[in-house]
Amino acid sequence: MTLRRLFKRFQRDDDPFLYPGEEIRPARTKARVTLHGPGRKHVEIGRTRLVVAAGLFACAFSLVGFRLVDLMLLKGGEPPVSIARRAATAEYDEGRADIVDRNGILLATNLPTVNLYAKPNLIADPADAAKRLTEVLPDLAYKEVYDKLASGKKFVYIDRNLTPREQQDVNALGLVGVDFEDASRRIYPQGALAAHVVGATDLDNNGIAGIELTFNDKLNEGGKPLKLAVDIRVQAAVRDELLYAMEKFKAVGATGLVLDIQTGELVSMVSLPDYDPVHIGTAGQDQRFNKATLGVYEMGSTFKLFNTAMALESGKIGLNSRYDVENPIRVARFTIRDSHPEHGLMDVGQILVKSSNIGSVRMVLELGTEMQKAFLGKLGMLQPISIELPENGAPLYPNPWREVNTMTISFGHGIAVTPVHLARATAAMVNGGALPSVTLLKKDENYQVDGRAVISPQTSDIMRRLMRAVVEQGTAKKANVPGYRVGGKTGTAEKVSSAGGYARRAVMTSFVGAFPMDAPRYVILAVLDEPQPLKETYGFITSGWNAAPTAGRIVARIAPLLGVFPSFEPLTPAALPERRPAGILEAAATGRDADAIIE
């Protein structure tokens, strides 16, 4: 066999020649699969979809990448400025505006909640629905819920202000015709602490008492919080001390005020008993009654402050004028006497310090009824005070105003005013003679102090020293607080009896004063309603034993909060003018220099 034939034979062999190991090499060429007919069409459709999806993803990632570049590179410095600007000009959420104290502490705000309602015309089985609802809402009465669901009405409220858990439980019932609506609930983070100032709202968030009622329309407009003059820290201290005094002396009520003597801002106003504004509907009448602004009371010997100031302003009586305080004064079948009899003569200062009823009456008889009526009118004691509360009482005074009324009013009986009246008039006694406008709203920093002059600065200076003497030497020694130079006047007034006349053992005791007396900044008033005698008071129920020490404890707690620091330097004595000319009241009212008409 030739070589050519042998080669051709190998070419015709079915098994090609392989070098050793070549049988495990990958194939040099890939096998191609070609589809025809419907199969090929389906493959082409899938390929098209993949291409489209890839294109969409590419576009999305491109947009995200472009936005990142825009934010990080092109406008990198703008977001902080923009955010700050938006924060500074941001609008408040719609809804009833918040109420805050003078330092911005929250007193009233809104809490998002839900109400539960039903469409009775869509409820097939009212009995079953009522049963299931009252099982998850046990505070609801079955009959009341059933009556609503069986009424056939198109809409009824079942419950309001559900908690998230209650909403979840009701929703899980799957009741047809029962649903929820978004709502808001007025809440008061400080509870009863400022109840008689802030007031309360009804179920529809409309004001029904206090500031909430006075500014109802303004608050419903939303916007910035309404800022009050009240300092909640001071309010807490005043309320705490009054609650302690009520418990200790078994009193049925109490009132406390702290008044800025220059601006007229009420930094604290407490009336006890009080209530939680959230539960005003269950509060008793006595709890809802604002004793500070609505109640009018005979304030007893605190009125001797005004009797003394009137005498000094009259020009007819001087500080050293002396009066008989030993012999009681008889008027018809009544006799005016002192609870602690004195002997001989007393000057005007001693009459105030010793709180002599007899001496006060003899002073006012020398001045007359018309002067007393005019002076008390100038102090605002004969008309309601303008204050931002709907609970505003009008003074009660005699008409006609007879001489016997003049006599009793000189020591605080026969005329009834609110505690705010008393605090405001006392501010004029110590601030240089100006009667401030009282407010519960915080004054602006640029506020210009206003006030109508009612006594001269000289008389005001005398009154400060006399009030300090009452605390140092007189009936209010227990109100003294070392370093704070408290001055003031006590008052004990018998309450009117339901059987007529006065109840001998039912009294209103009070202490009204100011601190520090060398440069007065705040008036303080503490009132206890029907305090009872204790062993440590030796059976006495007069204000020197209960209201005065209560006021002293309040001053000790609030003075540091108000930035009043103690001082132990003695007050410098001053020459006290003997008499005032008759025109001093007119001089004070017109703002003329009172020194120019002093002899």
C-alpha positions as CSV (number, residue, x, y, z in Angstrom):
1,M,0.0,0.0,0.0
2,T,1.4,3.3,-1.0
3,L,1.7,6.3,1.4
4,R,-1.0,8.3,-0.5
5,R,-3.5,5.5,0.0
6,L,-2.7,5.2,3.6
7,F,-3.2,8.9,4.2
8,K,-6.6,8.8,2.5
9,R,-7.6,5.9,4.7
10,F,-6.9,7.9,7.8
11,Q,-9.0,10.8,6.4
12,R,-12.0,8.5,6.0
13,D,-11.7,7.2,9.6
14,D,-14.7,8.2,11.8
15,D,-12.5,8.8,14.9
16,P,-10.2,11.7,14.2
17,F,-6.6,11.5,15.5
18,L,-6.1,13.1,18.9
19,Y,-2.9,13.9,20.6
20,P,-2.5,12.6,24.1
21,G,-4.7,14.7,26.5
22,E,-6.4,16.5,23.7
23,E,-9.7,14.7,24.4
24,I,-10.2,16.8,27.6
25,R,-9.6,20.3,26.0
26,P,-12.5,22.6,25.5
27,A,-13.9,22.8,22.1
28,R,-12.3,25.6,20.0
29,T,-15.6,26.6,18.5
30,K,-19.0,27.0,20.3
31,A,-22.0,25.2,19.1
32,R,-24.7,27.5,17.8
33,V,-28.4,26.9,18.5
34,T,-30.7,28.4,16.0
35,L,-34.4,28.7,16.7
36,H,-37.1,28.9,14.1
37,G,-40.8,29.5,14.3
38,P,-42.7,30.6,17.5
39,G,-39.8,29.9,19.8
40,R,-37.6,32.4,18.1
41,K,-40.4,35.1,18.5
42,H,-40.6,34.5,22.2
43,V,-36.9,34.9,22.7
44,E,-36.8,38.2,20.8
45,I,-39.6,39.6,23.0
46,G,-37.8,38.7,26.1
47,R,-34.6,40.2,24.8
48,T,-36.5,43.5,24.0
49,R,-37.9,43.6,27.5
50,L,-34.5,43.2,29.1
51,V,-33.1,46.0,27.0
52,V,-36.0,48.4,28.0
53,A,-35.7,47.5,31.7
54,A,-31.9,48.1,31.6
55,G,-32.5,51.4,30.0
56,L,-35.0,52.5,32.7
57,F,-32.6,51.5,35.5
58,A,-29.9,53.4,33.7
59,C,-32.0,56.6,33.5
60,A,-33.0,56.3,37.2
61,F,-29.5,55.9,38.4
62,S,-28.5,58.8,36.2
63,L,-31.1,61.1,37.7
64,V,-30.0,60.1,41.3
65,G,-26.4,60.7,40.4
66,F,-27.1,64.1,38.8
67,R,-29.1,65.1,41.9
68,L,-26.3,64.1,44.2
69,V,-23.8,66.1,42.2
70,D,-26.2,69.1,42.2
71,L,-26.6,69.0,46.0
72,M,-23.0,68.2,46.9
73,L,-21.0,70.2,44.4
74,L,-23.2,72.8,42.7
75,K,-25.2,74.0,45.7
76,G,-23.2,72.6,48.6
77,G,-23.2,75.8,50.7
78,E,-26.9,76.7,50.5
79,P,-28.9,74.0,52.5
80,P,-27.8,75.2,56.0
81,V,-28.7,78.8,55.2
82,S,-32.0,77.7,53.6
83,I,-32.9,75.5,56.5
84,A,-32.1,78.2,59.0
85,R,-34.2,80.7,57.0
86,R,-37.1,78.3,56.9
87,A,-36.8,77.6,60.6
88,A,-36.9,81.3,61.4
89,T,-40.0,82.0,59.2
90,A,-41.8,78.7,59.6
91,E,-45.6,79.0,60.1
92,Y,-47.0,77.3,63.2
93,D,-49.3,74.3,62.6
94,E,-53.0,75.2,62.3
95,G,-55.1,74.6,65.4
96,R,-55.6,76.3,68.7
97,A,-52.5,78.3,69.8
98,D,-50.5,77.3,72.9
99,I,-50.5,79.2,76.1
100,V,-47.1,79.6,77.9
101,D,-45.9,81.3,81.0
102,R,-43.5,84.3,81.0
103,N,-40.5,82.0,80.5
104,G,-42.1,80.0,77.7
105,I,-43.0,77.0,79.8
106,L,-46.0,75.3,78.3
107,L,-49.4,75.7,80.1
108,A,-51.8,74.6,77.4
109,T,-51.4,72.8,74.1
110,N,-53.1,70.4,71.7
111,L,-52.6,66.6,71.5
112,P,-53.6,64.8,68.3
113,T,-56.3,62.2,69.0
114,V,-59.3,60.6,67.4
115,N,-63.0,60.5,68.0
116,L,-65.3,57.5,67.6
117,Y,-68.5,58.0,65.7
118,A,-71.2,55.9,64.2
119,K,-73.7,56.0,61.4
120,P,-76.7,54.2,63.0
121,N,-78.6,53.9,59.7
122,L,-75.9,51.5,58.6
123,I,-75.8,49.3,61.7
124,A,-77.8,46.1,61.3
125,D,-77.6,44.9,64.9
126,P,-77.4,47.8,67.4
127,A,-77.5,45.5,70.4
128,D,-74.6,43.4,69.4
129,A,-72.6,46.4,68.3
130,A,-73.2,48.2,71.6
131,K,-72.3,45.1,73.5
132,R,-69.0,44.7,71.7
133,L,-68.1,48.4,71.9
134,T,-68.7,48.5,75.7
135,E,-66.5,45.4,76.1
136,V,-63.5,47.2,74.7
137,L,-64.5,50.7,76.1
138,P,-65.7,49.8,79.6
139,D,-66.1,53.5,80.6
140,L,-69.1,53.7,78.3
141,A,-72.6,52.7,79.5
142,Y,-74.3,50.0,77.4
143,K,-77.7,51.6,77.4
144,E,-76.3,55.0,76.3
145,V,-74.4,53.4,73.4
146,Y,-77.3,51.2,72.4
147,D,-79.7,54.2,72.3
148,K,-77.3,56.1,70.0
149,L,-76.8,53.1,67.7
150,A,-80.5,52.3,67.5
151,S,-81.5,56.0,66.9
152,G,-81.4,55.6,63.1
153,K,-79.6,58.9,62.8
154,K,-77.0,59.5,60.1
155,F,-74.2,60.5,62.6
156,V,-73.6,60.3,66.3
157,Y,-70.5,60.5,68.5
158,I,-69.9,57.4,70.6
159,D,-66.7,58.5,72.4
160,R,-64.0,61.2,72.1
161,N,-60.3,61.4,72.6
162,L,-59.6,57.7,72.3
163,T,-56.1,56.4,73.1
164,P,-54.2,54.6,70.4
165,R,-54.8,51.3,72.2
166,E,-58.6,52.0,72.4
167,Q,-58.6,52.9,68.7
168,Q,-56.8,49.6,67.9
169,D,-59.3,47.6,70.0
170,V,-62.3,49.2,68.4
171,N,-60.9,48.8,64.9
172,A,-60.3,45.1,65.5
173,L,-64.0,44.6,66.0
174,G,-64.6,45.3,62.3
175,L,-68.0,46.9,62.9
176,V,-69.8,48.3,59.9
177,G,-71.0,51.9,60.4
178,V,-68.4,52.7,63.1
179,D,-65.4,54.8,62.2
180,F,-62.9,57.4,63.5
181,E,-62.2,61.0,62.8
182,D,-59.0,63.0,63.4
183,A,-59.3,65.5,66.3
184,S,-57.2,67.3,68.8
185,R,-57.5,67.4,72.6
186,R,-56.6,70.4,74.8
187,I,-54.2,69.3,77.5
188,Y,-52.6,71.2,80.4
189,P,-49.1,69.9,81.3
190,Q,-49.1,71.8,84.6
191,G,-52.4,70.3,85.7
192,A,-54.3,72.4,88.3
193,L,-51.2,74.6,89.0
194,A,-52.6,77.6,87.0
195,A,-56.2,76.5,86.6
196,H,-57.9,79.8,87.5
197,V,-55.5,81.7,85.2
198,V,-55.5,79.5,82.1
199,G,-59.1,78.3,82.4
200,A,-60.4,75.4,80.3
201,T,-62.1,74.4,77.0
202,D,-65.1,72.2,76.2
203,L,-65.1,69.1,74.1
204,D,-64.9,71.1,70.9
205,N,-61.8,73.1,72.1
206,N,-63.7,76.3,72.7
207,G,-62.8,78.3,75.8
208,I,-65.3,78.1,78.7
209,A,-63.2,79.7,81.5
210,G,-60.2,81.9,82.2
211,I,-57.7,83.0,79.5
212,E,-59.0,80.2,77.3
213,L,-62.4,82.0,77.2
214,T,-61.2,85.6,77.1
215,F,-58.9,84.9,74.1
216,N,-61.0,82.2,72.5
217,D,-61.1,83.7,69.1
218,K,-57.5,84.7,69.0
219,L,-56.4,81.3,70.2
220,N,-58.5,79.5,67.6
221,E,-56.7,81.5,64.9
222,G,-53.6,79.6,65.7
223,G,-50.2,81.2,65.4
224,K,-47.6,82.0,68.1
225,P,-48.2,81.0,71.7
226,L,-50.0,83.4,74.0
227,K,-47.5,84.4,76.6
228,L,-48.8,85.2,80.2
229,A,-47.2,87.2,82.9
230,V,-47.4,84.3,85.3
231,D,-44.1,82.6,86.4
232,I,-45.0,79.0,86.9
233,R,-42.1,78.5,89.3
234,V,-43.5,81.3,91.5
235,Q,-47.0,79.9,91.0
236,A,-45.9,76.5,92.3
237,A,-44.3,78.0,95.4
238,V,-47.3,80.1,96.3
239,R,-49.8,77.3,95.7
240,D,-47.7,74.9,97.7
241,E,-47.5,77.2,100.7
242,L,-51.2,78.0,100.6
243,L,-52.0,74.3,100.5
244,Y,-49.8,73.7,103.5
245,A,-51.5,76.5,105.4
246,M,-55.0,75.3,104.5
247,E,-54.1,71.8,105.9
248,K,-52.4,73.2,109.0
249,F,-55.1,75.6,109.9
250,K,-58.0,73.6,108.5
251,A,-59.1,76.5,106.3
252,V,-61.8,75.9,103.7
253,G,-60.0,78.0,101.1
254,A,-57.1,80.3,100.3
255,T,-55.9,83.0,97.9
256,G,-52.5,84.2,96.9
257,L,-51.2,86.9,94.6
258,V,-47.8,88.2,93.6
259,L,-47.9,91.5,91.7
260,D,-45.1,93.5,90.0
261,I,-45.7,96.9,91.5
262,Q,-44.3,98.8,88.4
263,T,-45.7,96.9,85.4
264,G,-48.9,95.6,87.1
265,E,-48.1,92.0,85.9
266,L,-49.6,89.3,88.0
267,V,-46.7,87.0,88.4
268,S,-48.8,84.6,90.5
269,M,-52.5,84.1,91.1
270,V,-53.7,81.2,93.1
271,S,-57.3,80.4,94.2
272,L,-57.9,77.3,96.4
273,P,-59.5,74.8,96.1
274,D,-58.8,74.5,92.4
275,Y,-59.3,71.9,89.6
276,D,-57.6,70.1,86.8
277,P,-58.7,71.9,83.6
278,V,-59.0,68.6,81.7
279,H,-61.7,67.5,84.2
280,I,-63.5,70.8,84.7
281,G,-66.8,69.1,84.1
282,T,-66.5,67.1,87.3
283,A,-65.1,69.9,89.4
284,G,-67.3,71.3,92.2
285,Q,-68.7,74.9,92.2
286,D,-66.2,75.9,94.9
287,Q,-63.3,74.5,92.9
288,R,-64.3,76.5,89.8
289,F,-64.9,79.7,91.7
290,N,-62.0,82.2,91.3
291,K,-61.6,83.8,94.7
292,A,-58.9,86.1,93.5
293,T,-60.9,88.0,90.9
294,L,-64.5,87.0,91.2
295,G,-65.0,86.8,95.0
296,V,-65.5,90.0,96.9
297,Y,-64.7,90.2,100.6
298,E,-64.4,92.5,103.5
299,M,-60.7,92.7,103.9
300,G,-60.5,93.9,107.5
301,S,-57.6,96.0,108.9
302,T,-55.7,95.9,105.6
303,F,-57.9,98.9,104.7
304,K,-56.1,100.9,107.5
305,L,-53.3,101.4,105.0
306,F,-55.6,103.4,102.8
307,N,-57.1,105.2,105.7
308,T,-53.6,106.3,106.9
309,A,-52.5,107.3,103.4
310,M,-55.7,109.4,102.9
311,A,-55.1,111.1,106.2
312,L,-51.5,112.1,105.3
313,E,-52.5,113.2,101.9
314,S,-55.4,115.4,103.2
315,G,-53.2,118.1,104.7
316,K,-55.3,118.1,107.8
317,I,-53.6,115.3,109.6
318,G,-49.9,114.8,110.2
319,L,-47.9,111.8,111.1
320,N,-47.6,113.0,114.7
321,S,-51.3,113.8,115.1
322,R,-52.6,112.0,118.1
323,Y,-55.9,110.4,118.9
324,D,-57.7,108.8,121.8
325,V,-57.6,105.0,121.4
326,E,-58.8,104.2,125.0
327,N,-62.4,105.0,124.9
328,P,-64.7,102.8,122.6
329,I,-66.9,104.6,120.1
330,R,-70.7,104.0,120.4
331,V,-72.9,104.2,117.3
332,A,-76.6,103.5,118.0
333,R,-76.6,100.1,119.5
334,F,-73.1,99.1,118.3
335,T,-69.8,99.7,119.9
336,I,-66.5,100.0,118.1
337,R,-63.5,98.8,120.2
338,D,-60.1,97.3,119.7
339,S,-59.4,93.6,120.0
340,H,-56.3,94.4,122.0
341,P,-57.2,97.6,124.1
342,E,-54.7,100.4,124.2
343,H,-54.5,103.3,126.6
344,G,-54.2,107.0,126.2
345,L,-53.3,108.7,122.9
346,M,-51.6,107.3,119.8
347,D,-50.1,109.1,116.8
348,V,-51.0,108.1,113.2
349,G,-48.0,105.8,112.9
350,Q,-48.8,103.9,116.1
351,I,-52.5,103.6,115.2
352,L,-51.4,101.7,112.0
353,V,-48.7,99.6,113.6
354,K,-50.9,98.6,116.5
355,S,-54.0,98.3,114.2
356,S,-56.3,100.4,116.3
357,N,-59.9,100.4,115.1
358,I,-60.8,103.3,117.4
359,G,-57.9,105.5,116.2
360,S,-58.7,104.8,112.6
361,V,-62.3,105.8,113.1
362,R,-61.4,109.1,114.9
363,M,-59.0,109.9,112.0
364,V,-61.7,109.4,109.3
365,L,-64.3,111.3,111.2
366,E,-62.0,114.3,111.0
367,L,-61.8,113.9,107.2
368,G,-65.4,113.1,106.4
369,T,-67.4,110.8,104.2
370,E,-66.9,112.5,100.9
371,M,-63.1,112.5,101.2
372,Q,-63.1,108.8,102.0
373,K,-65.4,108.0,99.1
374,A,-63.4,110.0,96.7
375,F,-60.1,108.5,97.8
376,L,-61.3,104.9,97.6
377,G,-62.7,105.7,94.2
378,K,-59.3,107.0,93.1
379,L,-57.8,103.7,94.3
380,G,-60.2,101.8,92.0
381,M,-62.1,100.3,94.9
382,L,-65.5,101.2,93.6
383,Q,-65.5,99.6,90.2
384,P,-64.5,96.3,88.7
385,I,-60.8,95.9,87.7
386,S,-60.0,95.6,84.1
387,I,-58.3,92.3,83.8
388,E,-58.1,89.6,81.1
389,L,-60.5,87.2,82.8
390,P,-64.3,86.8,82.4
391,E,-64.5,85.9,86.2
392,N,-64.4,89.5,87.4
393,G,-66.3,90.6,90.5
394,A,-67.7,94.1,91.2
395,P,-67.0,95.7,94.6
396,L,-69.9,96.1,97.0
397,Y,-70.2,99.3,98.9
398,P,-73.0,101.2,100.7
399,N,-75.5,103.4,98.9
400,P,-76.3,105.8,100.5
401,W,-72.8,106.1,102.1
402,R,-73.7,107.2,105.7
403,E,-71.4,108.2,108.5
404,V,-71.6,104.8,110.2
405,N,-70.4,103.3,106.9
406,T,-67.5,105.7,106.8
407,M,-66.5,104.6,110.3
408,T,-66.6,100.9,109.6
409,I,-64.9,101.2,106.2
410,S,-61.9,102.9,107.9
411,F,-61.0,99.4,109.3
412,G,-62.2,97.3,106.4
413,H,-65.8,96.4,107.2
414,G,-68.8,97.6,105.2
415,I,-67.1,97.4,101.8
416,A,-66.2,94.3,99.9
417,V,-63.6,94.1,97.1
418,T,-61.6,91.4,95.3
419,P,-58.1,90.4,96.5
420,V,-56.8,91.9,93.2
421,H,-58.3,95.2,94.2
422,L,-56.4,95.1,97.5
423,A,-53.1,94.1,95.9
424,R,-53.3,96.8,93.2
425,A,-54.1,99.6,95.7
426,T,-51.3,98.4,98.0
427,A,-48.9,98.7,95.0
428,A,-49.7,102.4,94.8
429,M,-48.9,102.8,98.5
430,V,-45.3,101.6,98.0
431,N,-44.3,102.3,94.3
432,G,-44.2,106.1,94.6
433,G,-48.0,106.7,94.4
434,A,-49.0,105.4,91.0
435,L,-52.0,103.0,90.6
436,P,-50.8,100.4,88.0
437,S,-53.0,98.6,85.4
438,V,-53.2,94.9,86.4
439,T,-52.6,92.4,83.6
440,L,-52.2,88.6,83.2
441,L,-50.2,89.1,79.9
442,K,-46.5,89.5,79.8
443,K,-45.5,93.0,79.0
444,D,-43.1,93.8,76.2
445,E,-39.5,94.7,77.2
446,N,-40.1,98.1,75.7
447,Y,-43.3,98.6,77.7
448,Q,-43.6,102.1,79.1
449,V,-44.8,102.0,82.8
450,D,-48.1,103.6,83.1
451,G,-50.2,104.4,86.2
452,R,-52.3,107.1,87.6
453,A,-50.9,109.1,90.5
454,V,-53.1,108.6,93.6
455,I,-50.7,109.7,96.4
456,S,-47.5,111.7,96.5
457,P,-44.1,110.1,96.4
458,Q,-43.5,111.6,99.9
459,T,-46.6,109.8,101.3
460,S,-45.6,106.6,99.6
461,D,-42.2,106.8,101.3
462,I,-43.9,107.2,104.7
463,M,-46.2,104.3,104.0
464,R,-43.3,102.0,103.1
465,R,-41.6,102.8,106.5
466,L,-44.9,102.4,108.4
467,M,-45.6,99.0,106.7
468,R,-42.1,97.9,107.6
469,A,-42.7,98.9,111.2
470,V,-45.9,96.8,111.2
471,V,-43.8,93.7,110.4
472,E,-40.9,94.7,112.8
473,Q,-43.0,95.9,115.8
474,G,-46.7,95.3,115.1
475,T,-49.2,92.6,114.3
476,A,-47.3,91.1,111.4
477,K,-44.0,90.0,113.0
478,K,-44.4,86.5,111.8
479,A,-44.2,87.7,108.2
480,N,-40.7,88.9,108.6
481,V,-38.0,87.3,106.5
482,P,-34.4,88.2,107.4
483,G,-32.7,90.1,104.6
484,Y,-35.8,90.7,102.5
485,R,-37.3,93.7,104.4
486,V,-40.9,92.7,104.2
487,G,-43.5,95.3,105.0
488,G,-47.3,95.0,105.1
489,K,-50.5,94.9,107.1
490,T,-52.6,92.1,108.6
491,G,-56.4,92.0,108.3
492,T,-59.0,89.8,110.1
493,A,-62.6,90.2,109.0
494,E,-65.6,88.4,110.4
495,K,-67.7,86.7,107.6
496,V,-71.3,87.5,107.2
497,S,-73.5,84.9,108.8
498,S,-76.3,83.2,106.8
499,A,-78.5,84.0,109.8
500,G,-77.7,87.7,109.5
501,G,-74.9,89.8,111.1
502,Y,-71.4,88.5,111.5
503,A,-70.2,85.1,112.5
504,R,-67.8,85.5,115.4
505,R,-65.6,82.4,114.7
506,A,-65.8,82.4,110.9
507,V,-63.2,84.9,109.6
508,M,-61.1,85.8,106.5
509,T,-57.6,86.5,107.5
510,S,-55.1,88.2,105.2
511,F,-51.7,89.7,104.9
512,V,-50.9,92.2,102.2
513,G,-47.4,93.6,101.9
514,A,-44.4,94.2,99.6
515,F,-40.7,93.5,99.5
516,P,-38.0,94.7,99.7
517,M,-39.3,97.9,101.4
518,D,-36.2,100.0,100.6
519,A,-36.9,99.5,96.9
520,P,-40.2,97.6,96.5
521,R,-40.6,95.3,93.5
522,Y,-43.5,93.0,94.4
523,V,-46.7,93.1,96.3
524,I,-47.7,89.8,98.0
525,L,-51.1,88.9,99.3
526,A,-52.1,85.8,101.3
527,V,-55.6,85.1,102.4
528,L,-57.0,82.2,104.4
529,D,-60.8,81.4,104.5
530,E,-62.0,80.3,108.0
531,P,-58.7,79.2,109.6
532,Q,-59.1,77.3,112.8
533,P,-57.4,77.9,116.1
534,L,-54.4,75.7,117.1
535,K,-52.6,75.0,120.3
536,E,-49.6,76.8,119.0
537,T,-51.6,79.9,118.2
538,Y,-53.0,79.9,121.8
539,G,-56.5,79.6,120.4
540,F,-56.3,82.8,118.3
541,I,-57.5,82.8,114.7
542,T,-56.4,86.4,113.8
543,S,-54.2,86.9,110.7
544,G,-51.0,87.5,112.6
545,W,-51.0,83.8,113.6
546,N,-51.8,82.3,110.2
547,A,-51.8,84.6,107.1
548,A,-48.7,86.5,108.2
549,P,-46.4,83.5,108.6
550,T,-47.8,82.0,105.4
551,A,-46.8,85.2,103.5
552,G,-43.4,85.0,105.1
553,R,-42.8,81.5,103.9
554,I,-43.9,82.5,100.4
555,V,-41.5,85.4,100.3
556,A,-38.6,83.2,101.4
557,R,-39.2,80.8,98.5
558,I,-40.0,83.2,95.7
559,A,-37.6,86.0,96.3
560,P,-34.6,84.1,94.9
561,L,-36.6,83.0,91.9
562,L,-37.5,86.6,91.2
563,G,-33.9,87.8,91.5
564,V,-34.4,89.7,94.8
565,F,-31.3,89.3,96.9
566,P,-31.2,89.7,100.7
567,S,-29.7,92.8,102.2
568,F,-28.9,93.3,105.9
569,E,-28.1,97.0,105.9
570,P,-30.5,99.1,108.0
571,L,-32.9,101.4,106.3
572,T,-31.8,105.1,106.6
573,P,-34.2,107.2,108.5
574,A,-35.9,110.1,106.8
575,A,-37.6,113.2,108.0
576,L,-41.3,112.7,107.9
577,P,-43.4,115.8,107.1
578,E,-45.9,116.8,109.8
579,R,-48.7,117.9,107.6
580,R,-49.8,118.0,103.9
581,P,-51.5,121.0,102.3
582,A,-55.1,120.4,101.1
583,G,-54.1,120.4,97.4
584,I,-51.8,117.4,97.6
585,L,-54.3,115.0,96.0
586,E,-54.7,117.3,93.0
587,A,-50.9,117.7,92.8
588,A,-50.4,114.0,92.7
589,A,-53.1,113.5,90.1
590,T,-51.7,116.1,87.8
591,G,-48.1,115.0,88.2
592,R,-46.9,118.3,89.6
593,D,-43.9,118.3,92.0
594,A,-45.5,117.7,95.4
595,D,-42.5,119.3,97.2
596,A,-43.5,122.6,95.7
597,I,-46.6,122.7,97.8
598,I,-45.3,121.3,101.1
599,E,-44.9,123.9,103.8
